[in-house]
Amino acid sequence: EKLHVSEPTNAYDFGQIINAVNANKDKAACADLLTVTDPKKLPVLLSNKLEGEIFVFFIQSLEYYVVGRDPGLVYQHLLYLSKAERFKVVLALLSKNEKEQVQQLFDLLSENQNNQYSSEDLKSLKKIYEL
């Protein structure tokens, strides 16, 4: 059964939805959630709850379902994800394989580049992600 996802209004709602979609490993529902969520609100919605598993789940969902449709939105999400509490901690704990998944998403952003971000923007963001 497909999970219906609407824009979360606060960190608690966001956390509940994330837990539900992650429990089912439902990347399409996670992509829907990220599509209806304003990237600028991500740091607040995540609060101090960003963890490696969720981070990788976001990366995979954006890669599989969103980057081909809306690379600008993916760029925005990556930008604001990097401003979330615990981002540096999560980044430091990623495995080699997980880092490669992040790199793949950046490669797709490069290939699908549009006028919402420049290659310079992408370079700067890659530095933040230590790629």
DRENMARSE-86264 format. One record per residue: residue number from 1; residue in one letter; x, y, z of N, C-alpha, C, O, CB in turn. Coordinates in nm, 2 decimals. Glycine has a CB too. Layout:
N
   i aa     nu     nv     nw    cau    cav    caw     cu     cv     cw     ou     ov     ow    cbu    cbv    cbw
 NUM  A      X      Y      Z      X      Y      Z      X      Y      Z      X      Y      Z      X      Y      Z
...
END
This chain:
131
   i aa     nu     nv     nw    cau    cav    caw     cu     cv     cw     ou     ov     ow    cbu    cbv    cbw
   1  E   0.09  -0.12   0.00   0.00   0.00   0.00   0.09   0.12   0.00   0.18   0.13   0.08  -0.10   0.00   0.12
   2  K   0.06   0.22  -0.09   0.14   0.34  -0.10   0.11   0.43   0.01   0.00   0.46   0.04   0.12   0.40  -0.24
   3  L   0.22   0.48   0.07   0.20   0.58   0.18   0.17   0.71   0.12   0.24   0.76   0.03   0.33   0.58   0.26
   4  H   0.07   0.78   0.18   0.03   0.91   0.13   0.12   1.01   0.21   0.12   1.01   0.33  -0.12   0.94   0.15
   5  V   0.19   1.10   0.14   0.28   1.19   0.21   0.24   1.33   0.18   0.22   1.37   0.07   0.42   1.17   0.16
   6  S   0.22   1.41   0.29   0.19   1.55   0.28   0.30   1.63   0.35   0.38   1.58   0.43   0.05   1.59   0.33
   7  E   0.31   1.76   0.32   0.41   1.84   0.38   0.41   1.84   0.53   0.30   1.88   0.58   0.41   1.98   0.32
   8  P   0.51   1.80   0.60   0.51   1.81   0.74   0.52   1.95   0.79   0.58   2.04   0.73   0.63   1.73   0.80
   9  T   0.45   1.98   0.90   0.44   2.11   0.96   0.55   2.14   1.07   0.58   2.25   1.09   0.31   2.14   1.01
  10  N   0.60   2.03   1.13   0.70   2.05   1.23   0.79   1.93   1.24   0.77   1.83   1.17   0.63   2.07   1.37
  11  A   0.89   1.94   1.32   1.00   1.84   1.33   0.94   1.70   1.37   0.99   1.60   1.33   1.11   1.88   1.43
  12  Y   0.84   1.71   1.46   0.78   1.58   1.51   0.71   1.51   1.40   0.74   1.39   1.38   0.68   1.61   1.62
  13  D   0.63   1.58   1.32   0.56   1.52   1.20   0.66   1.46   1.10   0.65   1.35   1.05   0.47   1.62   1.14
  14  F   0.76   1.54   1.08   0.86   1.50   0.98   0.93   1.37   1.03   0.95   1.28   0.95   0.97   1.62   0.96
  15  G   0.97   1.37   1.15   1.03   1.25   1.21   0.94   1.13   1.20   0.99   1.02   1.17   1.06   1.28   1.36
  16  Q   0.81   1.15   1.23   0.72   1.03   1.22   0.71   0.98   1.08   0.71   0.86   1.05   0.58   1.08   1.27
  17  I   0.70   1.07   0.98   0.69   1.03   0.84   0.82   0.96   0.80   0.82   0.86   0.73   0.66   1.15   0.75
  18  I   0.93   1.02   0.83   1.06   0.96   0.80   1.07   0.82   0.86   1.12   0.73   0.79   1.18   1.05   0.85
  19  N   1.04   0.80   0.98   1.04   0.67   1.04   0.95   0.57   0.97   0.99   0.45   0.95   1.00   0.68   1.19
  20  A   0.84   0.61   0.93   0.74   0.52   0.86   0.80   0.48   0.72   0.80   0.36   0.69   0.61   0.59   0.84
  21  V   0.85   0.58   0.64   0.90   0.55   0.51   1.03   0.47   0.52   1.06   0.38   0.44   0.92   0.67   0.43
  22  N   1.11   0.50   0.62   1.24   0.43   0.64   1.21   0.28   0.68   1.28   0.19   0.64   1.33   0.50   0.74
  23  A   1.11   0.26   0.77   1.08   0.13   0.82   1.04   0.04   0.70   1.08  -0.08   0.70   0.96   0.13   0.92
  24  N   0.97   0.09   0.60   0.94   0.02   0.48   1.04   0.02   0.37   1.02  -0.03   0.26   0.80   0.07   0.43
  25  K   1.15   0.10   0.40   1.25   0.12   0.29   1.18   0.17   0.16   1.22   0.13   0.05   1.33  -0.01   0.27
  26  D   1.09   0.26   0.18   1.01   0.31   0.07   1.07   0.44   0.01   1.04   0.55   0.05   0.86   0.34   0.11
  27  K   1.16   0.42  -0.08   1.24   0.53  -0.14   1.14   0.62  -0.22   1.17   0.74  -0.22   1.35   0.48  -0.23
  28  A   1.04   0.56  -0.28   0.95   0.65  -0.36   0.87   0.74  -0.27   0.85   0.86  -0.30   0.85   0.56  -0.44
  29  A   0.83   0.69  -0.15   0.76   0.78  -0.05   0.85   0.88   0.01   0.81   0.99   0.03   0.69   0.69   0.06
  30  C   0.98   0.84   0.03   1.07   0.94   0.08   1.10   1.05  -0.02   1.11   1.16   0.01   1.21   0.87   0.11
  31  A   1.10   1.01  -0.15   1.12   1.11  -0.26   1.00   1.20  -0.26   1.01   1.32  -0.28   1.14   1.04  -0.40
  32  D   0.88   1.15  -0.24   0.76   1.23  -0.24   0.77   1.33  -0.12   0.74   1.45  -0.14   0.63   1.14  -0.22
  33  L   0.81   1.28  -0.01   0.83   1.37   0.11   0.92   1.48   0.08   0.90   1.60   0.11   0.88   1.28   0.23
  34  L   1.04   1.45   0.02   1.14   1.55  -0.01   1.09   1.64  -0.12   1.13   1.76  -0.13   1.27   1.49  -0.05
  35  T   1.00   1.60  -0.20   0.94   1.68  -0.31   0.85   1.78  -0.25   0.84   1.89  -0.30   0.88   1.59  -0.42
  36  V   0.77   1.74  -0.15   0.67   1.84  -0.10   0.73   1.92   0.02   0.66   2.01   0.07   0.55   1.76  -0.04
  37  T   0.85   1.89   0.06   0.91   1.96   0.17   1.00   2.07   0.11   1.09   2.05   0.03   0.99   1.87   0.26
  38  D   0.98   2.20   0.16   1.07   2.31   0.12   1.21   2.28   0.17   1.23   2.27   0.29   1.01   2.44   0.18
  39  P   1.31   2.27   0.08   1.45   2.24   0.12   1.50   2.34   0.23   1.57   2.30   0.32   1.54   2.26   0.00
  40  K   1.45   2.47   0.23   1.50   2.56   0.33   1.46   2.52   0.47   1.52   2.56   0.57   1.45   2.70   0.30
  41  K   1.35   2.44   0.48   1.30   2.40   0.61   1.37   2.28   0.66   1.35   2.24   0.78   1.15   2.38   0.61
  42  L   1.44   2.21   0.58   1.50   2.08   0.62   1.58   2.08   0.75   1.56   2.00   0.83   1.60   2.04   0.51
  43  P   1.67   2.18   0.77   1.75   2.18   0.89   1.66   2.19   1.02   1.69   2.12   1.12   1.85   2.30   0.90
  44  V   1.55   2.27   1.01   1.46   2.28   1.12   1.38   2.15   1.14   1.36   2.11   1.25   1.37   2.40   1.10
  45  L   1.33   2.10   1.03   1.25   1.98   1.04   1.33   1.86   1.09   1.28   1.77   1.16   1.19   1.94   0.90
  46  L   1.46   1.85   1.05   1.54   1.74   1.09   1.58   1.76   1.24   1.61   1.66   1.31   1.67   1.73   1.01
  47  S   1.58   1.89   1.29   1.62   1.92   1.42   1.76   1.86   1.45   1.85   1.88   1.37   1.51   1.87   1.52
  48  N   1.77   1.78   1.56   1.90   1.72   1.58   1.89   1.57   1.56   1.97   1.49   1.61   1.94   1.74   1.73
  49  K   1.80   1.53   1.47   1.78   1.39   1.44   1.84   1.33   1.32   1.82   1.21   1.28   1.63   1.37   1.43
  50  L   1.93   1.40   1.25   2.00   1.35   1.13   2.09   1.23   1.17   2.18   1.25   1.26   2.07   1.46   1.06
  51  E   2.07   1.12   1.11   2.15   1.00   1.13   2.20   0.95   1.00   2.14   0.98   0.90   2.08   0.90   1.22
  52  G   2.30   0.87   1.00   2.36   0.81   0.88   2.26   0.74   0.80   2.26   0.75   0.68   2.47   0.72   0.92
  53  E   2.18   0.65   0.86   2.08   0.57   0.79   1.98   0.66   0.71   1.95   0.63   0.60   2.01   0.48   0.89
  54  I   1.94   0.77   0.78   1.84   0.86   0.72   1.91   0.94   0.61   1.85   0.96   0.50   1.78   0.96   0.82
  55  F   2.03   0.98   0.63   2.11   1.06   0.53   2.12   0.98   0.40   2.10   1.03   0.30   2.24   1.09   0.59
  56  V   2.16   0.85   0.42   2.18   0.76   0.30   2.05   0.74   0.23   2.04   0.73   0.11   2.25   0.63   0.34
  57  F   1.95   0.72   0.31   1.81   0.70   0.26   1.77   0.82   0.17   1.71   0.81   0.06   1.71   0.68   0.37
  58  F   1.79   0.94   0.22   1.76   1.07   0.15   1.84   1.07   0.01   1.79   1.09  -0.09   1.80   1.19   0.23
  59  I   1.97   1.04   0.02   2.06   1.04  -0.10   2.00   0.94  -0.20   1.99   0.98  -0.32   2.21   1.00  -0.06
  60  Q   1.97   0.82  -0.16   1.92   0.72  -0.25   1.79   0.76  -0.31   1.76   0.74  -0.43   1.91   0.58  -0.18
  61  S   1.70   0.81  -0.23   1.57   0.85  -0.28   1.58   0.97  -0.38   1.51   0.97  -0.48   1.48   0.90  -0.16
  62  L   1.67   1.06  -0.35   1.69   1.17  -0.44   1.75   1.12  -0.57   1.71   1.17  -0.68   1.78   1.28  -0.38
  63  E   1.84   1.03  -0.56   1.91   0.97  -0.68   1.81   0.89  -0.77   1.80   0.91  -0.89   2.02   0.88  -0.64
  64  Y   1.73   0.80  -0.71   1.64   0.72  -0.78   1.52   0.79  -0.84   1.47   0.75  -0.95   1.60   0.60  -0.70
  65  Y   1.47   0.88  -0.77   1.33   0.93  -0.80   1.33   1.08  -0.84   1.23   1.13  -0.90   1.24   0.91  -0.70
  66  V   1.43   1.16  -0.79   1.41   1.31  -0.81   1.50   1.37  -0.91   1.47   1.46  -0.98   1.42   1.37  -0.67
  67  V   1.63   1.33  -0.91   1.73   1.40  -0.98   1.70   1.41  -1.13   1.73   1.51  -1.20   1.87   1.33  -0.97
  68  G   1.64   1.31  -1.19   1.60   1.31  -1.33   1.49   1.41  -1.36   1.49   1.46  -1.47   1.56   1.17  -1.38
  69  R   1.40   1.42  -1.27   1.28   1.51  -1.28   1.32   1.66  -1.25   1.28   1.75  -1.32   1.17   1.47  -1.20
  70  D   1.39   1.67  -1.14   1.41   1.81  -1.09   1.55   1.82  -1.02   1.56   1.83  -0.90   1.30   1.85  -0.99
  71  P   1.66   1.83  -1.10   1.79   1.84  -1.04   1.81   1.97  -0.95   1.88   1.97  -0.86   1.89   1.85  -1.15
  72  G   1.73   2.07  -0.98   1.74   2.20  -0.90   1.69   2.17  -0.76   1.75   2.22  -0.66   1.66   2.31  -0.97
  73  L   1.59   2.09  -0.75   1.54   2.06  -0.61   1.64   1.97  -0.54   1.66   1.99  -0.42   1.40   1.99  -0.63
  74  V   1.70   1.88  -0.61   1.80   1.79  -0.54   1.92   1.88  -0.49   1.96   1.86  -0.38   1.85   1.69  -0.64
  75  Y   1.96   1.97  -0.58   2.07   2.06  -0.54   2.03   2.14  -0.41   2.11   2.14  -0.31   2.10   2.16  -0.65
  76  Q   1.91   2.19  -0.41   1.86   2.27  -0.29   1.86   2.18  -0.17   1.90   2.22  -0.06   1.72   2.33  -0.32
  77  H   1.81   2.06  -0.18   1.80   1.97  -0.07   1.94   1.93  -0.01   1.97   1.93   0.11   1.73   1.84  -0.10
  78  L   2.04   1.91  -0.11   2.18   1.88  -0.06   2.24   2.00   0.01   2.31   1.99   0.11   2.26   1.84  -0.18
  79  L   2.21   2.12  -0.04   2.26   2.24   0.02   2.21   2.26   0.16   2.29   2.28   0.25   2.22   2.36  -0.07
  80  Y   2.08   2.24   0.18   2.02   2.26   0.31   2.04   2.15   0.41   2.05   2.16   0.53   1.87   2.29   0.30
  81  L   2.06   2.03   0.35   2.10   1.91   0.43   2.23   1.94   0.49   2.26   1.89   0.61   2.10   1.78   0.34
  82  S   2.32   2.00   0.42   2.45   2.03   0.47   2.45   2.13   0.59   2.55   2.15   0.66   2.55   2.08   0.36
  83  K   2.34   2.20   0.61   2.33   2.30   0.71   2.26   2.24   0.84   2.24   2.30   0.94   2.25   2.42   0.67
  84  A   2.22   2.11   0.82   2.15   2.05   0.94   2.24   2.02   1.05   2.36   1.99   1.03   2.08   1.92   0.89
  85  E   2.19   2.02   1.17   2.27   1.98   1.29   2.31   1.83   1.27   2.24   1.75   1.21   2.18   1.99   1.42
  86  R   2.43   1.80   1.31   2.49   1.66   1.30   2.54   1.63   1.16   2.58   1.51   1.14   2.38   1.56   1.35
  87  F   2.53   1.72   1.06   2.57   1.69   0.93   2.71   1.64   0.92   2.75   1.54   0.87   2.55   1.81   0.83
  88  K   2.80   1.72   0.99   2.95   1.68   0.99   2.97   1.55   1.05   3.06   1.47   1.00   3.03   1.79   1.06
  89  V   2.90   1.52   1.16   2.92   1.39   1.23   2.88   1.28   1.14   2.95   1.18   1.12   2.83   1.39   1.36
  90  V   2.76   1.29   1.07   2.71   1.19   0.98   2.81   1.17   0.87   2.84   1.06   0.83   2.57   1.23   0.93
  91  L   2.85   1.28   0.81   2.95   1.27   0.70   3.07   1.19   0.74   3.12   1.11   0.66   2.98   1.42   0.65
  92  A   3.12   1.22   0.85   3.25   1.16   0.90   3.23   1.01   0.92   3.33   0.93   0.91   3.29   1.22   1.03
  93  L   3.11   0.96   0.95   3.08   0.82   0.97   3.04   0.74   0.85   3.01   0.62   0.86   2.98   0.81   1.08
  94  L   3.02   0.81   0.74   2.98   0.73   0.62   3.09   0.63   0.57   3.21   0.66   0.58   2.95   0.83   0.50
  95  S   3.04   0.52   0.53   3.13   0.41   0.48   3.18   0.46   0.34   3.13   0.55   0.28   3.06   0.27   0.47
  96  K   3.28   0.39   0.29   3.33   0.41   0.15   3.22   0.40   0.05   3.20   0.48  -0.04   3.45   0.32   0.12
  97  N   3.14   0.29   0.06   3.03   0.27  -0.03   2.92   0.38  -0.02   2.87   0.42  -0.12   2.96   0.13   0.01
  98  E   2.89   0.43   0.10   2.79   0.53   0.11   2.84   0.67   0.05   2.77   0.74  -0.01   2.76   0.56   0.27
  99  K   2.97   0.69   0.07   3.03   0.81   0.01   3.03   0.80  -0.14   3.00   0.90  -0.21   3.18   0.82   0.06
 100  E   3.04   0.68  -0.20   3.03   0.66  -0.34   2.89   0.69  -0.39   2.87   0.75  -0.50   3.07   0.52  -0.38
 101  Q   2.79   0.66  -0.31   2.65   0.69  -0.35   2.63   0.84  -0.35   2.56   0.89  -0.44   2.55   0.63  -0.25
 102  V   2.69   0.91  -0.26   2.68   1.06  -0.26   2.75   1.11  -0.38   2.70   1.20  -0.45   2.74   1.12  -0.12
 103  Q   2.86   1.06  -0.41   2.94   1.10  -0.53   2.85   1.08  -0.66   2.85   1.16  -0.75   3.07   1.02  -0.54
 104  Q   2.79   0.96  -0.66   2.70   0.93  -0.78   2.59   1.03  -0.80   2.56   1.08  -0.91   2.64   0.79  -0.76
 105  L   2.53   1.08  -0.69   2.43   1.18  -0.69   2.48   1.31  -0.75   2.42   1.37  -0.83   2.36   1.20  -0.56
 106  F   2.60   1.35  -0.70   2.67   1.47  -0.75   2.70   1.45  -0.90   2.69   1.55  -0.98   2.79   1.50  -0.67
 107  D   2.74   1.33  -0.94   2.77   1.31  -1.09   2.64   1.33  -1.17   2.64   1.40  -1.28   2.82   1.17  -1.11
 108  L   2.53   1.28  -1.12   2.40   1.30  -1.19   2.36   1.45  -1.19   2.30   1.49  -1.29   2.29   1.22  -1.12
 109  L   2.39   1.52  -1.08   2.36   1.66  -1.08   2.44   1.74  -1.19   2.39   1.83  -1.25   2.39   1.72  -0.94
 110  S   2.56   1.69  -1.20   2.65   1.75  -1.30   2.60   1.72  -1.44   2.59   1.81  -1.53   2.79   1.69  -1.29
 111  E   2.56   1.60  -1.47   2.50   1.56  -1.60   2.37   1.63  -1.63   2.34   1.66  -1.75   2.48   1.41  -1.61
 112  N   2.29   1.65  -1.53   2.15   1.71  -1.55   2.15   1.86  -1.51   2.04   1.91  -1.49   2.05   1.63  -1.46
 113  Q   2.27   1.92  -1.52   2.27   2.06  -1.47   2.17   2.15  -1.54   2.15   2.14  -1.66   2.41   2.11  -1.50
 114  N   2.11   2.23  -1.46   2.01   2.33  -1.52   2.05   2.47  -1.47   2.15   2.49  -1.40   1.87   2.29  -1.49
 115  N   1.96   2.56  -1.50   1.99   2.70  -1.47   1.97   2.74  -1.32   1.99   2.85  -1.28   1.91   2.80  -1.55
 116  Q   1.93   2.64  -1.24   1.91   2.67  -1.10   2.04   2.66  -1.01   2.04   2.70  -0.90   1.81   2.57  -1.04
 117  Y   2.15   2.61  -1.07   2.28   2.61  -1.01   2.39   2.60  -1.11   2.37   2.54  -1.22   2.29   2.49  -0.91
 118  S   2.50   2.66  -1.08   2.61   2.66  -1.18   2.71   2.55  -1.14   2.70   2.48  -1.04   2.68   2.80  -1.18
 119  S   2.81   2.52  -1.23   2.91   2.42  -1.20   2.99   2.47  -1.08   3.04   2.38  -1.01   3.00   2.39  -1.32
 120  E   3.01   2.60  -1.07   3.08   2.65  -0.95   3.00   2.62  -0.82   3.06   2.58  -0.72   3.10   2.81  -0.96
 121  D   2.87   2.64  -0.82   2.78   2.61  -0.71   2.81   2.46  -0.67   2.82   2.43  -0.55   2.63   2.64  -0.74
 122  L   2.80   2.38  -0.77   2.82   2.23  -0.75   2.95   2.20  -0.69   2.97   2.12  -0.60   2.80   2.16  -0.88
 123  K   3.06   2.27  -0.74   3.19   2.24  -0.69   3.20   2.28  -0.54   3.26   2.21  -0.46   3.30   2.33  -0.77
 124  S   3.14   2.40  -0.50   3.14   2.44  -0.36   3.07   2.34  -0.27   3.12   2.31  -0.16   3.08   2.58  -0.35
 125  L   2.96   2.30  -0.32   2.88   2.20  -0.24   2.95   2.07  -0.23   2.95   2.01  -0.12   2.74   2.18  -0.31
 126  K   3.02   2.02  -0.33   3.10   1.90  -0.32   3.21   1.91  -0.22   3.23   1.81  -0.15   3.16   1.87  -0.46
 127  K   3.27   2.03  -0.20   3.37   2.05  -0.10   3.31   2.03   0.04   3.37   1.97   0.13   3.43   2.20  -0.11
 128  I   3.19   2.09   0.06   3.12   2.08   0.18   3.09   1.93   0.22   3.10   1.88   0.33   2.98   2.15   0.18
 129  Y   3.06   1.85   0.11   3.04   1.71   0.13   3.17   1.63   0.12   3.17   1.50   0.12   2.94   1.66   0.02
 130  E   3.28   1.70   0.12   3.41   1.64   0.13   3.44   1.54   0.01   3.49   1.43   0.03   3.44   1.57   0.26
 131  L   3.39   1.57  -0.11   3.41   1.49  -0.23   3.51   1.55  -0.32   3.54   1.49  -0.42   3.28   1.47  -0.30
END
